[in-house]
């Protein structure tokens, strides 16, 4: 009886491995045109990841979805091992953006002023927006954590759209949740998103995928 049980578990394991193999993106791009496969992967991963964040926002009545999550998701699923798309750069970059955005509100006395889209842009708001983006850009370079979507995060705050401390905490939690989703989805489909920062091994693997995509695109043109 025990042997039959072990055999059954072994058969299920082999079956699961075969199924996982057939959804691996590198394997799929060997069997089908590269660009459509990668485009479909980006559609599905973006739809699932942002859809889950939006659903969480509805259920918890909290800002778990905001504009700069979109470009971060795109980075995660289309440029998996580019340095600017690493979880390290995304998390540190958005954190810098949040801190810089709120600091600019404190400096200009706008922490309770409401959103610029409703109250109009004033000179203190001009200073807050410019200061927040300047600080974010400079600090990301200083800490070697460049991540372009963080520039949108800091403006969301300095323009008064999200200004309360609890909202800023939720923003940071949302970034971490999106990152965990991206790691899980990319690993499931065989894509080399690093757990934290880029390594030379994952960079080489990503370069191979990029060359494959570029080759497929150039072949189609010719």
N, C-alpha and C positions, 0 to 999 in steps of 0.2 A: 504493500500500500504506500509506504514511504517512497519507494523507488518511482512508482507511478506519479506521485505528487511532485517529486523532484524533476521528473521528466517533463511534466506539464509546465512547471515553472521555467525550465530551460527552453521549451518550445515557445512559450509566451515572450521570453526575453529575446530570442532570435527574431520572432515576428516583429516585436517593437523596434528592434535595431534596423530591420529592413524598412519599416515605415519611416523611421527617422532619417534613414539614408535618402529616401526618395523625396524628402522635403528640404534637403540640404541645398542651399542656393548654388554653391560651386558645382554640385552634381547636375542640378537643373540647367545651369548655363552651359554645360557640356552637351545636353540633350536637345535644348531648344535655343532659339535666338536670344542673345544675351540681353539686349536692351529691353525688350518686352518683359522678360522674366524679372529683371531688376526693377523695372517700373511697377510691375504688379506687386512685388515685394514691398516697395516703398508705399504704395497705396494701402495695402493691407496693414502693414505695421503702423503707419501713421493713423489710419482709421481706428485701429484697436487701441493704441496707446492714448491718443487724445480723447477718444470716445470714453474710455474708462475714467480719465481725469475729469471730463465734463460731467459724467454720471455721478462721480464722487462729490463734485461741487453742488449738484442738485440735491443729493441725499443729505449732505451735511450743511447746506446753506452757507458755504464758505468758498473763497476765491481759489479753488484748486485748479481753475482754468483761467489763463490770462494770455495775452497776445504773444509774449516772447517764448512761451512753451512751444509754439509751432516751429519756429526756426531751430530751436534746440532739438526737437524731435527729428527734424529733417537732417540735421548734422549727424545725429545718432544712427540714422538708418541709411544714409547715403554716403557718408564719409567716415566709416566706423573707426578707423585708426588714424585719421588726421589729428595732429596734436590739438588743434582748436576744438575738436569734437570729442576729446577724451572726457570721461566722467570727472576727472580732476579739474580740467579747465572749465567745464560747465558748472560744477558746483562752486568752485572758488570764484569764478567770474560772476555768477549771479549773486553770490554772497556780497562781493564787492559792490555790485550794482545796487543792491538793497541798502547797504550801509551808506554809500555815497548819496543815494537818492534821499534817504531820511535826513542825513546830515545837512543837505542843501535846504531842506524844508526848515530845519531848526535855525540855521544861519539867517535865513530870510524871513523868519517868523510866519511861515505859511502852514504850520502843522495842522491848523484847524480852519484853513481858509476855504476848503472845498475844492472840487475839481475845476481846472482851468476851462474845460469844455463847457461848463455851466456858467461860470463867473467871468469868463473872459481872461485874456492874457494881460497881466500887468507887468510893470518893470521888475518888481521883486520875483515874479514868476520867470521872467527872462533870465535873471541871474541864477535862480534855482535850477532851471533846465540846463543852462550852460555849465554851471558848476558841477552838477551831478554827472553829466556826460564826460566832462574833462577829467574829473576825479576817477571815474570808472575806467576810462581809457588808460590814463597814466598808471593807475594802480595795477591793472591787469598786465601791462607791460612790465612793471616793476616786479611783480610776483610770477612772471612768466606763465600767466594763466589766461591768455587771450581767448575770448569766446564772444563773438559779435552779438548774439542775442541778448547778452547782459546789458548792452547799450539800450535796448528797448525796455528792459526791466527797470533800469534806473529812471528812465523818463516816465514810466507808468507811475512811479512814486513822486518824482519831483513835479509832475504836472497835476498832482493831487487826486489821481484816480484811486489809488490805494495808499492810505497814509497811517492807519491805526497799527499799533505794534502787533496785535494779534493777527492782523492781515499779513503783515510782513513775515511773521513766523510761518503762516500757512503757505506763503509763496515759497519759502525755503523748503518746507516739507514737500510741496508739490514737485519741486525740482528733483529732490531725492527720490520720490516715488517714480517719476518719469525715468530717472536714471536706472532704477532697479528693473523697471519694465523693459527698458531698452537692452540691458544686459541679458535678461532672460530671453527676450524674443530673438535677439541676434545670435545668442548661443544655440537656441533651439534650431535655427535655420542655418547654422554653420558659418556665421559671419563673425569676424574677429574683433568685436568691440572689447577693448581691455577692461579689466575690473576697476582700474584706477587711471593709470597713465600709460602712454604708448611705450611699447618695448620694440626692440629691433626685429624680433621674430614676427610680431603681429604686423609691423610696418611692411615687412617683406611679403607677408601673406596678402595684405591689402593691396600692395603694388601689383601683385599677380592678378588679383581680381580686376583692378583698374585696367591693366594691360589687356585683359580678356574683353572687358567692356569696350575699350577703345578699338580693339581689333575687330570686334563684331560691328561697331559703328562704321569703321573705315571700309570694311568688306562690303557692307550694304551700299555705301556711296559709290564704290567702284563697280 
